[in-house]
């Protein structure tokens, strides 16, 4: 691509402790432009993000890539409006329930893989809704782990191993088993 231009727009979402993220970016040259969305903010900000993309990015029919950095509602909720209003090529997001079989021993109680998978999916209803919308629309859903390339961008973190170590400590997951104390 010659004469590459890059536009990155950070949209304000929420206030104070209730603030989240919504980022739109467009890059390319006069012959080929790509549009990415990183997080969608709150449900209320989702339509504002759609309106912003239509106004400043010339009403594209396609969003090439959506990245959901994590499952907090103030980062993921607005993505549903983006998916409803545009064709989307791919969504990058980590879904804790995919790793249930590897994590059954990480939580207090006697979890089966299937039971933990259901519990984790139910605990992240916005991520689950995004996954369902993607499958209904034939959108590719990818894991967003360190080293993966999204267009010209490379994910810096988390690694798969680090992400799995974090899941038991998410506020929405069951109580983790106590880790052995050193010494």
C-alpha positions in Angstrom: 0.0 0.0 0.0 1.4 3.3 -1.0 0.3 6.5 0.6 -1.1 4.7 3.5 -3.3 6.7 5.8 -4.3 5.7 9.3 -7.2 7.2 11.3 -7.8 6.2 14.9 -10.8 7.6 16.8 -11.2 7.1 20.6 -14.8 7.6 21.5 -15.7 8.7 25.0 -17.8 6.1 26.8 -19.4 6.6 30.2 -18.0 8.6 33.1 -15.7 8.0 36.0 -15.8 4.4 37.2 -18.4 3.5 34.6 -16.1 4.5 31.7 -15.2 2.0 29.0 -13.6 2.0 25.6 -14.8 2.3 22.0 -12.1 2.7 19.3 -12.7 2.9 15.6 -9.8 2.8 13.1 -9.5 3.0 9.4 -6.3 2.5 7.4 -5.2 1.9 3.9 -4.8 3.8 0.6 -7.2 5.2 -2.0 -7.7 1.8 -3.5 -8.3 -0.3 -0.4 -9.4 0.8 3.1 -9.9 -1.4 6.1 -12.0 -0.7 9.2 -11.5 -2.1 12.6 -13.3 -1.7 15.9 -11.7 -2.3 19.2 -14.2 -2.6 22.0 -17.7 -1.1 21.7 -18.2 0.6 25.0 -21.5 0.3 26.8 -24.8 -0.7 25.2 -25.8 3.0 25.1 -22.6 4.0 23.3 -22.9 1.2 20.6 -25.2 3.3 18.4 -22.9 6.3 18.8 -20.0 4.2 17.6 -22.1 3.0 14.5 -23.1 6.6 13.8 -19.4 7.8 14.1 -18.3 5.1 11.6 -21.0 5.9 9.2 -20.3 9.7 9.3 -16.5 9.7 9.4 -15.7 6.5 7.5 -18.1 7.0 4.6 -20.7 4.5 5.6 -18.7 1.3 5.0 -20.7 -1.9 4.4 -18.0 -4.0 6.0 -16.1 -3.9 9.3 -13.0 -6.0 8.6 -12.1 -6.8 12.2 -13.7 -6.4 15.7 -11.5 -6.9 18.7 -13.1 -7.3 22.2 -10.3 -6.8 24.6 -12.1 -8.4 27.5 -15.6 -9.3 28.7 -16.5 -6.4 30.9 -19.8 -5.0 29.8 -18.4 -1.4 29.4 -16.1 -2.8 26.7 -18.2 -5.4 25.0 -21.9 -4.3 25.1 -21.7 -1.8 22.3 -20.3 -4.3 19.9 -23.7 -5.8 19.4 -24.8 -2.6 17.7 -21.8 -2.8 15.4 -22.6 -6.4 14.5 -26.3 -5.5 13.9 -25.5 -2.6 11.6 -22.6 -3.8 9.5 -21.3 -6.9 7.8 -18.4 -8.1 9.8 -15.5 -10.3 8.6 -14.0 -11.5 11.9 -14.4 -11.0 15.6 -11.4 -11.5 18.0 -12.4 -12.3 21.6 -11.5 -14.7 24.3 -14.4 -16.8 25.7 -13.7 -18.3 29.1 -16.1 -21.2 28.6 -13.9 -22.6 25.8 -11.3 -23.6 28.5 -13.7 -25.2 31.0 -12.2 -28.7 30.6 -8.7 -27.3 31.5 -10.0 -25.3 34.5 -12.3 -27.6 36.4 -9.7 -28.0 39.2 -9.3 -24.2 39.5 -12.5 -23.5 41.3 -14.0 -24.6 44.6 -16.6 -27.3 44.3 -16.8 -30.4 42.1 -17.2 -29.0 38.6 -17.6 -31.1 35.6 -16.3 -29.6 32.3 -19.8 -29.3 30.9 -21.1 -27.7 34.2 -18.3 -25.2 34.3 -18.7 -24.4 30.6 -22.3 -23.5 31.2 -21.5 -21.5 34.4 -18.8 -19.5 32.6 -21.0 -18.9 29.5 -23.9 -17.8 31.7 -21.6 -15.5 33.7 -20.6 -13.6 30.5 -24.0 -13.0 28.8 -22.7 -10.2 26.5 -19.8 -12.3 25.2 -22.2 -15.2 24.8 -24.6 -13.0 22.8 -21.8 -11.7 20.6 -20.7 -15.3 19.9 -24.3 -16.3 19.1 -24.7 -13.3 16.8 -21.5 -14.1 15.0 -22.4 -17.7 14.4 -25.9 -16.7 13.2 -24.3 -14.3 10.7 -21.4 -16.5 9.6 -18.8 -14.3 11.2 -15.5 -15.9 12.0 -14.6 -15.8 15.7 -10.9 -16.1 16.7 -9.1 -16.2 20.0 -7.2 -13.0 20.7 -3.9 -14.2 22.1 -0.4 -12.9 22.1 1.3 -13.0 18.7 -1.9 -13.2 16.6 -1.9 -10.8 13.7 -5.0 -8.6 13.0 -4.3 -6.8 9.7 -0.9 -5.0 10.3 -1.4 -5.2 14.1 0.0 -7.9 16.4 -1.6 -8.7 19.8 0.9 -8.1 22.6 -1.0 -9.8 25.4 -2.3 -12.0 26.9 -0.7 -15.3 26.1 -3.1 -18.2 26.2 -1.4 -19.5 29.4 -1.6 -16.2 31.1 -5.3 -15.8 30.2 -6.1 -19.2 31.6 -4.4 -18.3 34.8 -6.6 -15.1 35.1 -10.0 -16.8 34.5 -10.4 -18.1 38.1 -9.8 -14.6 39.4 -12.4 -12.9 37.3 -15.2 -11.3 39.4 -17.8 -13.3 37.5 -16.4 -16.7 37.8 -16.9 -19.2 40.7 -14.7 -19.0 43.7 -11.2 -20.1 43.0 -9.4 -22.8 45.0 -6.9 -21.3 47.4 -3.4 -21.4 46.0 -0.7 -23.1 48.1 1.3 -20.5 50.1 5.0 -20.4 49.7 7.2 -21.3 52.6 
